[in-house]
């Protein structure tokens, strides 16, 4: 049995877009709201990932240094 996902709550937002691009999108029957939402979702994911990399850079560098000095912690269990 699968869980139904929660309904998405929509909120109006005012955005400014390149007028030529908007005209072309409308001429092609592009759903501008959906296209903007997809683009915004991609930007949010990219920004979240970059923030995570910055916040964890010290730990990643520390682990990479450990691996360089000591090898992979479970390397002896690797079958190859």
ABEGO torsion letter per residue (X at the ends): XBBBBBBBBBBBBBBBBBAAAAAAAAAAGBBAAAAAAAAAAAAAAAAAAAAAAAAAAAAAAAAAAAAAAAEBAAAAABAX
